[in-house]
């Protein structure tokens, strides 16, 4: 009887251990880690703004899709691409993109940064004459 109980306990414990699910690794999300801005900008002077984007995996690519201007609001749109069949895994997941900022009037301007249609960051900059 003791042998039967021992075998049953071993069977049940192995069943419980084998059914224990491992936690799935969360899928890293895309984010903006840094936006390099000057303290002030001058009307009519084109400047580059560097945007550092952390990609979900090193295999993803970032593409600048478009930029729109509406009054004093500048919106920069990026798209996340994953069309590589083969990918060499590297350690760096960040990619720096440059966008142009050429204000036409003085005052405060709002800069919006979108990736795949989602607003990720907003900055306000001062433009002088």
N, C-alpha and C positions, 0 to 999 in steps of 0.2 A: 504494500500500500504506500509506503514511503517513497519507493521508486516512482510509482505512478504520479504522486503529488509533485515530486521533484521534476519529473519530465514535463508535467503540465505547467509548472511555474516557469521553467526554462522556455517553453514554447510561447507562453503568454508574454514574458519579458522580451523575447526576441521579436515578437509581433509588434509590441508597443514601440520598441526602438526603431524597427524598420519603417513604421508608419510616421515617425516623427519627421515633419517637413522641415527642410532647411529654409532659413529666411532668404528670400530672393534679394539679390543686390538691387538697390534702387537704380533706376536709369538716371544717369546724370542729366541735369537740365542745362539748357543753354542760358548764358548770362553775360552781362557786360561787366568786366572787371575794372576797366579804366577808360576814361575819356580825357585826353589832354587838351586843355583849353587855356587861352591866354587870359590875363586879368581883364583886358579891354581890347576891343577891336575898333578899326577905323572904317568909316563909310567908304565904299568903293574899293577897298583893298581886300583882295582874295587871300584867304588863309586856309591852311590845311588843318583839319582836326583829326587826330588819331583816335580810333575806337578799338579797344582790345576786347575781343569776344572770346569767351570760353565755350568751346564746342562740346557736345555730348561725348564724342569720341574723336580721336585723331583722324579718323577716316572721313569725317565730315568736312565739307568746304563751305566757306561763306562767300556769297556773291552780293555785290551792291546792285540792287534792283532799280531804285529810282530815288529822286529827291524832289520834294515839292516845297513851294514857298507860298504862304498865304498870310498877307500882311506882315507881321513880325514873327510868325511861326514858321520854322524850318523843320521839315520832317524828312528823315533819312530812313529808307527802307532797305533791309538786307534779307537775303533768302538763304536758308540752310539747305545744302545739297548733300546727298549721300548716294551718289551714283557710281561709286567705285566698286568693281567686282572683287578686286583684291586690294588689300590694304596692309601696308607694313605698319605694325603698331610702334609708334614712337611715344615718348613720354609727354611731349608738349601737346596740350589740347587747346592752347590759346592761339588766336590769329589776330593780327592788327590790320585794320582797314583804315584807309584815309578817305575823308570826304572833304569837299570844298565848301567853304562858308564865305560868301561875298555879300555883306549887307549893303542895302541901298539907302537906308535911312538910319538916323541916330536914335538911341533909346534902348530899352530892354528888349531882347529877342529871346524867344523860347525855342530850344532845340529838342526835338523828339527823335528817339532812336527806336525803330521797330525791327523785329526779326520775325519773319513768317507772319506778319500782320499783327503781332502782339507788341504793345508798347512796353519796352523794358526799362528805358531810362529817359529822364527829362532833365535838361539843364537850362539855366537862364544866364545869358551873357549880356554885357554892357557894350554898346557900340557908340563911339564918339565921332564927332565931325572931323 
